[in-house]
Amino acid sequence: MPEDYYEILGLSKTASQDEIKRAYRKLALKYHPDKGGDQDKFKKVNEAYQILSDPQKRSRYDQFGKSGAQGFSGQGYGGQTGGFEGFDFGGSGFEFNFGRGGLGDIFGDFFSQAFSTIQAQVEITPAQAILGDELAIEIAGEKIKLEIPSGTQDGTQFRLRGKGRKTRSGQKGDLILIIKIKIPSRITKEQRDLYEKLRDLEGKKRSWWQR
């Protein structure tokens, strides 16, 4: 499936908001896993819609591409309070339940649930990933503690129930935090000495990475 958001939805760059919404509904029904569709394509359709349906995000995408539309980073090292600079709720994951009602009911539930679950990326150091840590993150004025278990891998996702957006019924969706292990570009002499010792230890026992 093409990576260009317009091509994903089968639209031209001059498409109206109504055309974007209609294309999204059609493809969401086609690819939704609960209806036997392709989960990867469904995620791409959802991602494309959330960028192109927002005028500001769409403008940034048209100018700077995908990275400009979705740019955000998480902070919070060594148990320190972190924030989300340019926090972007694009790329939400969500659950979709096809009810017994008509299309109006289906999409009413769909949009309510789809945009109540949000995603964000949190950067941690290699030491935090290996040893574990507790992060204090603040999102929309709410402080959230995130326990990072020892041995956490890059790309690990943590789902925090009830920490997302509110639905029309007043209930809150989920917050999905995706771990990104950040490799430092600059280190101190003391840090270099420690990494060199670790490298030497790893060289003596090559099977460490297979565990």
VOKE-754524 format. One record per residue (C-alpha): x, y, z; residue number from 1. Coordinates in nm, 2 decimals, padded with zeros to 4 digits. Layout:
<nodes>
{px:X; py:Y; pz:Z; num:NUM} $
...
</nodes>
This chain:
<nodes>
{px:00.00; py:00.00; pz:00.00; num:1} $
{px:00.14; py:00.34; pz:-00.09; num:2} $
{px:00.29; py:00.55; pz:00.19; num:3} $
{px:00.15; py:00.89; pz:00.06; num:4} $
{px:-00.15; py:00.98; pz:00.27; num:5} $
{px:-00.35; py:01.10; pz:-00.02; num:6} $
{px:-00.27; py:00.78; pz:-00.22; num:7} $
{px:-00.36; py:00.56; pz:00.08; num:8} $
{px:-00.71; py:00.71; pz:00.08; num:9} $
{px:-00.73; py:00.71; pz:-00.30; num:10} $
{px:-00.76; py:01.09; pz:-00.32; num:11} $
{px:-00.59; py:01.39; pz:-00.50; num:12} $
{px:-00.42; py:01.66; pz:-00.30; num:13} $
{px:-00.71; py:01.89; pz:-00.37; num:14} $
{px:-00.97; py:01.66; pz:-00.21; num:15} $
{px:-01.23; py:01.83; pz:00.01; num:16} $
{px:-01.29; py:01.74; pz:00.38; num:17} $
{px:-01.61; py:01.56; pz:00.28; num:18} $
{px:-01.43; py:01.36; pz:00.02; num:19} $
{px:-01.16; py:01.27; pz:00.28; num:20} $
{px:-01.43; py:01.16; pz:00.52; num:21} $
{px:-01.62; py:00.95; pz:00.27; num:22} $
{px:-01.30; py:00.78; pz:00.15; num:23} $
{px:-01.20; py:00.70; pz:00.51; num:24} $
{px:-01.54; py:00.55; pz:00.60; num:25} $
{px:-01.53; py:00.33; pz:00.29; num:26} $
{px:-01.18; py:00.20; pz:00.35; num:27} $
{px:-01.23; py:00.16; pz:00.73; num:28} $
{px:-01.52; py:-00.08; pz:00.66; num:29} $
{px:-01.32; py:-00.26; pz:00.40; num:30} $
{px:-01.00; py:-00.32; pz:00.60; num:31} $
{px:-01.12; py:-00.34; pz:00.96; num:32} $
{px:-00.98; py:-00.67; pz:01.11; num:33} $
{px:-01.31; py:-00.75; pz:01.28; num:34} $
{px:-01.47; py:-00.77; pz:00.94; num:35} $
{px:-01.18; py:-00.99; pz:00.80; num:36} $
{px:-00.98; py:-00.70; pz:00.66; num:37} $
{px:-00.61; py:-00.63; pz:00.66; num:38} $
{px:-00.49; py:-00.49; pz:00.99; num:39} $
{px:-00.18; py:-00.31; pz:00.86; num:40} $
{px:-00.38; py:-00.14; pz:00.58; num:41} $
{px:-00.64; py:-00.04; pz:00.83; num:42} $
{px:-00.38; py:00.13; pz:01.05; num:43} $
{px:-00.24; py:00.32; pz:00.75; num:44} $
{px:-00.59; py:00.44; pz:00.66; num:45} $
{px:-00.65; py:00.55; pz:01.01; num:46} $
{px:-00.32; py:00.74; pz:01.02; num:47} $
{px:-00.38; py:00.91; pz:00.69; num:48} $
{px:-00.73; py:01.02; pz:00.79; num:49} $
{px:-00.62; py:01.17; pz:01.12; num:50} $
{px:-00.36; py:01.39; pz:00.94; num:51} $
{px:-00.56; py:01.49; pz:00.64; num:52} $
{px:-00.89; py:01.55; pz:00.83; num:53} $
{px:-00.71; py:01.81; pz:01.05; num:54} $
{px:-00.65; py:02.13; pz:00.85; num:55} $
{px:-00.34; py:02.23; pz:01.05; num:56} $
{px:-00.18; py:01.88; pz:01.03; num:57} $
{px:-00.27; py:01.86; pz:00.66; num:58} $
{px:-00.10; py:02.19; pz:00.59; num:59} $
{px:00.21; py:02.07; pz:00.77; num:60} $
{px:00.20; py:01.75; pz:00.58; num:61} $
{px:00.17; py:01.92; pz:00.25; num:62} $
{px:00.47; py:02.14; pz:00.33; num:63} $
{px:00.70; py:01.91; pz:00.52; num:64} $
{px:00.57; py:01.56; pz:00.47; num:65} $
{px:00.50; py:01.29; pz:00.73; num:66} $
{px:00.76; py:01.39; pz:00.98; num:67} $
{px:00.63; py:01.75; pz:00.99; num:68} $
{px:00.27; py:01.64; pz:01.05; num:69} $
{px:00.35; py:01.39; pz:01.32; num:70} $
{px:00.65; py:01.54; pz:01.50; num:71} $
{px:00.65; py:01.49; pz:01.88; num:72} $
{px:00.89; py:01.36; pz:02.13; num:73} $
{px:00.86; py:01.24; pz:02.49; num:74} $
{px:01.09; py:01.34; pz:02.77; num:75} $
{px:01.16; py:01.20; pz:03.11; num:76} $
{px:01.49; py:01.05; pz:03.22; num:77} $
{px:01.60; py:00.91; pz:03.55; num:78} $
{px:01.26; py:00.95; pz:03.71; num:79} $
{px:01.24; py:01.31; pz:03.63; num:80} $
{px:00.92; py:01.48; pz:03.52; num:81} $
{px:00.89; py:01.48; pz:03.14; num:82} $
{px:00.66; py:01.65; pz:02.89; num:83} $
{px:00.56; py:01.61; pz:02.53; num:84} $
{px:00.69; py:01.88; pz:02.31; num:85} $
{px:00.46; py:01.95; pz:02.02; num:86} $
{px:00.24; py:01.67; pz:02.15; num:87} $
{px:00.05; py:01.52; pz:01.86; num:88} $
{px:-00.24; py:01.27; pz:01.89; num:89} $
{px:-00.20; py:01.16; pz:01.54; num:90} $
{px:-00.17; py:00.78; pz:01.47; num:91} $
{px:-00.43; py:00.68; pz:01.73; num:92} $
{px:-00.49; py:00.31; pz:01.79; num:93} $
{px:-00.85; py:00.21; pz:01.88; num:94} $
{px:-01.11; py:-00.06; pz:01.92; num:95} $
{px:-01.40; py:-00.08; pz:01.68; num:96} $
{px:-01.72; py:-00.27; pz:01.76; num:97} $
{px:-01.97; py:-00.32; pz:01.48; num:98} $
{px:-02.31; py:-00.30; pz:01.65; num:99} $
{px:-02.65; py:-00.42; pz:01.53; num:100} $
{px:-02.77; py:-00.08; pz:01.44; num:101} $
{px:-02.75; py:00.10; pz:01.10; num:102} $
{px:-02.45; py:00.28; pz:00.95; num:103} $
{px:-02.53; py:00.59; pz:01.16; num:104} $
{px:-02.49; py:00.39; pz:01.48; num:105} $
{px:-02.18; py:00.22; pz:01.35; num:106} $
{px:-02.00; py:00.53; pz:01.27; num:107} $
{px:-02.13; py:00.72; pz:01.57; num:108} $
{px:-01.96; py:00.45; pz:01.79; num:109} $
{px:-01.67; py:00.43; pz:01.56; num:110} $
{px:-01.56; py:00.80; pz:01.57; num:111} $
{px:-01.63; py:00.82; pz:01.94; num:112} $
{px:-01.40; py:00.53; pz:02.03; num:113} $
{px:-01.15; py:00.59; pz:01.75; num:114} $
{px:-01.04; py:00.93; pz:01.87; num:115} $
{px:-01.06; py:00.85; pz:02.25; num:116} $
{px:-00.76; py:00.63; pz:02.23; num:117} $
{px:-00.43; py:00.82; pz:02.17; num:118} $
{px:-00.07; py:00.73; pz:02.12; num:119} $
{px:00.25; py:00.91; pz:02.22; num:120} $
{px:00.62; py:00.82; pz:02.21; num:121} $
{px:00.85; py:00.83; pz:02.51; num:122} $
{px:01.22; py:00.83; pz:02.48; num:123} $
{px:01.44; py:00.65; pz:02.74; num:124} $
{px:01.81; py:00.59; pz:02.77; num:125} $
{px:01.98; py:00.25; pz:02.71; num:126} $
{px:02.05; py:00.23; pz:03.09; num:127} $
{px:01.68; py:00.28; pz:03.17; num:128} $
{px:01.58; py:00.01; pz:02.92; num:129} $
{px:01.83; py:-00.24; pz:03.07; num:130} $
{px:01.78; py:-00.16; pz:03.44; num:131} $
{px:01.43; py:-00.03; pz:03.45; num:132} $
{px:01.30; py:00.31; pz:03.59; num:133} $
{px:01.00; py:00.50; pz:03.69; num:134} $
{px:00.90; py:00.80; pz:03.47; num:135} $
{px:00.68; py:01.09; pz:03.57; num:136} $
{px:00.50; py:01.22; pz:03.27; num:137} $
{px:00.26; py:01.51; pz:03.24; num:138} $
{px:00.00; py:01.51; pz:02.97; num:139} $
{px:-00.27; py:01.78; pz:02.95; num:140} $
{px:-00.21; py:01.88; pz:03.31; num:141} $
{px:-00.24; py:01.52; pz:03.44; num:142} $
{px:00.07; py:01.36; pz:03.60; num:143} $
{px:00.12; py:00.99; pz:03.50; num:144} $
{px:00.37; py:00.75; pz:03.65; num:145} $
{px:00.51; py:00.49; pz:03.41; num:146} $
{px:00.70; py:00.19; pz:03.53; num:147} $
{px:00.97; py:00.08; pz:03.29; num:148} $
{px:01.06; py:-00.28; pz:03.36; num:149} $
{px:01.42; py:-00.40; pz:03.33; num:150} $
{px:01.49; py:-00.54; pz:02.98; num:151} $
{px:01.24; py:-00.32; pz:02.81; num:152} $
{px:01.28; py:-00.34; pz:02.43; num:153} $
{px:01.26; py:-00.06; pz:02.17; num:154} $
{px:00.90; py:-00.03; pz:02.04; num:155} $
{px:00.74; py:-00.17; pz:02.36; num:156} $
{px:00.39; py:-00.04; pz:02.41; num:157} $
{px:00.22; py:00.04; pz:02.74; num:158} $
{px:-00.16; py:00.08; pz:02.74; num:159} $
{px:-00.29; py:00.30; pz:03.02; num:160} $
{px:-00.66; py:00.25; pz:03.07; num:161} $
{px:-00.87; py:00.56; pz:03.11; num:162} $
{px:-00.59; py:00.81; pz:03.03; num:163} $
{px:-00.70; py:00.90; pz:02.68; num:164} $
{px:-00.97; py:01.14; pz:02.55; num:165} $
{px:-01.33; py:01.15; pz:02.67; num:166} $
{px:-01.59; py:00.99; pz:02.45; num:167} $
{px:-01.93; py:01.14; pz:02.40; num:168} $
{px:-02.06; py:00.93; pz:02.69; num:169} $
{px:-01.81; py:01.09; pz:02.92; num:170} $
{px:-01.59; py:00.79; pz:02.95; num:171} $
{px:-01.22; py:00.82; pz:02.88; num:172} $
{px:-01.03; py:00.61; pz:02.63; num:173} $
{px:-00.68; py:00.47; pz:02.66; num:174} $
{px:-00.34; py:00.62; pz:02.63; num:175} $
{px:-00.08; py:00.41; pz:02.45; num:176} $
{px:00.29; py:00.50; pz:02.52; num:177} $
{px:00.55; py:00.37; pz:02.28; num:178} $
{px:00.90; py:00.33; pz:02.40; num:179} $
{px:01.19; py:00.47; pz:02.20; num:180} $
{px:01.54; py:00.39; pz:02.32; num:181} $
{px:01.75; py:00.70; pz:02.24; num:182} $
{px:02.12; py:00.64; pz:02.17; num:183} $
{px:02.32; py:00.94; pz:02.29; num:184} $
{px:02.53; py:01.12; pz:02.02; num:185} $
{px:02.76; py:01.27; pz:02.29; num:186} $
{px:02.89; py:01.10; pz:02.61; num:187} $
{px:03.13; py:01.20; pz:02.88; num:188} $
{px:03.47; py:01.04; pz:02.93; num:189} $
{px:03.33; py:00.86; pz:03.24; num:190} $
{px:03.04; py:00.73; pz:03.03; num:191} $
{px:03.27; py:00.62; pz:02.75; num:192} $
{px:03.49; py:00.42; pz:03.00; num:193} $
{px:03.18; py:00.25; pz:03.14; num:194} $
{px:03.05; py:00.16; pz:02.79; num:195} $
{px:03.40; py:00.03; pz:02.69; num:196} $
{px:03.40; py:-00.20; pz:03.00; num:197} $
{px:03.05; py:-00.32; pz:02.91; num:198} $
{px:03.17; py:-00.39; pz:02.55; num:199} $
{px:03.46; py:-00.59; pz:02.68; num:200} $
{px:03.23; py:-00.79; pz:02.91; num:201} $
{px:03.00; py:-00.86; pz:02.62; num:202} $
{px:03.29; py:-00.97; pz:02.40; num:203} $
{px:03.38; py:-01.24; pz:02.66; num:204} $
{px:03.03; py:-01.38; pz:02.65; num:205} $
{px:02.88; py:-01.34; pz:02.31; num:206} $
{px:02.56; py:-01.53; pz:02.40; num:207} $
{px:02.43; py:-01.24; pz:02.62; num:208} $
{px:02.21; py:-01.10; pz:02.34; num:209} $
{px:02.03; py:-01.42; pz:02.28; num:210} $
{px:01.86; py:-01.42; pz:02.62; num:211} $
</nodes>
